[in-house]
Amino acid sequence: MKMSKRFAIMLLTSQMIASGGAAPTLTGTDKQWAEKEAADWYAKQPWLVGCNYLPATACNQLEMWQADTFDPKTIDKELKWASELGFNVVRVFLHDMLWEQDSQGLIKRFDAFLEIAAKHHLKVMPVLLDSCWNPQPKLGKQAAPKNHVHNAAWVQSPHVDVLKNRASWDKLKGYIQGLVRHYRNDDRVLIWDIYNEPGNPNVPAYATSEPTNKAELSLDLMTQAFQWVREMKPTQPLSASVWTGDWTKGADIPALNKFALENSDLIQFHVYHGPEITRDWIKILQAYKRPIICSEYMARPTGSTFESILPIFKQHRIAAINWGFVAGRSQTNYPWESWTKQYTAEPEVWFHDIFRPDGTPFNKAETDFIKKITQQSRSETEPSR
């Protein structure tokens, strides 16, 4: 098999580091970006619009990336649909156990994913750690998700036993720094998302399996993870999401929010509410004077729809990354309440997701709207002829 030039360079770099050789000279920084630096970087980007991406054939991060179930054919097909909507970024979740299982295999498959994304003009926002859903992930063949249940097989990173044992965090450092080291100068990687919804207690699905001090542990791990990534001096910005509680600048806000907001290069938040609350939250976050990314939104029954929210994000030039793309094994077209209320068929109004596995839109008027607003954005930024 012919090795791509990019992968050959990465492999050589890995061998040099493993043997004690000098790593390439970096142009990144080990400090938080200044406000002007973040603003200048953001000004060079198009209006960022995209989705959290998982192929329809995968039920979780492990199934997406493990060698036996990695599905580049489906990924290529689905990312083409994303590009046709006018999307230019996808947020994807990685996992520390994938690195522990086969670090070089993960690098190879992630590089293949980046090449497919680049082919379709999509940048990638990798998520390194995640507090959501099942706290006890297992490698290997993934159990079939429980029918009609939202995100029934999604797993946390790290495993709860690792999270509770600070002495085991060195292997998390190896995963994070190993991955960032490979891609710290790669312009296909847009932003490093350090930690998704840190401290999420996953009520009611897994609350009894979670440590009572999860917020404290998550804060400590997020603090370490930011330091580990900064030590690699990546050229890409760093961010972590705020998702619940008070975000007001200067207020006595929760420690997790305070750290994420005060240490991220770009402010990142999640909102699954209608226009009024979305506008209120944007106003609060604008006080931090940094570019803002909404890395999760769009839950139709809550009033968070493309038609109601995307124009607000466009007006304020906030990156808009909705949850879900193709309905499949993740089952996120079902609502959160499917954990406590029995469903026997898909809901009449989908919660998340845009397409069926054959590429048919759930709502063609909706996809027409997305194409129209993304095209408008491109027309406004393209030079006149």
C-alpha angles and dihedrals in degrees: 000000000000111000117225116240091239093052092045090055091049092049091049090050090051091051092048092051093045091052094045095257123147118277120226119277111269131216096195129098136241092213135073111275116256116247091253092049091053092046092049092050092049093048089061092056125084116239098291113231126164148105145265100261133215120149115246089244094062127075096193146351094285093053090047095055109026114108096243094053105028103125113195093167092060091040091054092049094047097043088054087059089050091053091048089057089056095254115153103179138045127194114214133183123230127187136221092225090060089059092047091049097049118342096181091047091052091050090050094049094043089051089051089051092050090051092052091047092049090050087060094043094252126140119210131232108195120203113214104187132022134190097192132114126333110034093194109064120179129200123233130040109006120229114250110264116253107264119262094005123127113246090342094168103036114128137205126242116246111030111251091248090057093045091054094048110067089184088068095055093094088081089053088053089053091051096047097043093041092054096042091046090060096048106027092111098033112115091202087073106073105181135359109232102202103190132004115220095334113212097017104162094204096225123215101001102060106359094125091055096052126095114253090231095049093129091055093046092047092051091051092047093046090051090052093044093054089051093048092052094044089054088062090057096222119195090221124083123255127228143165128197130251111204112160140024132026118337098176114140111244094011126118090266125172113282094241092055093043092054095045094047096044098044105037119098088215125030112243127191144163126225129177097173135100128269099283097056091038090057091047092052093048090053091052093049094046087071088075089066095221133113111278128223124191100202095177130036140119119088105156100207091053093057094257101126134150091248094051101039110029094067089054092051091047091050091054095034092239117161108250119208113167126202115254136012118185118025109238143110093344089063093205091148082080117079128251089253090068085087089067104020120060118240123189098181137021114286119260089237112041117230098212135351132071109215139040115234091264091057097257110141118239085224119013093196087058095052090045088055092050091050091049097050094044090048090050090053092051091048091052093053101038115095115256117255 
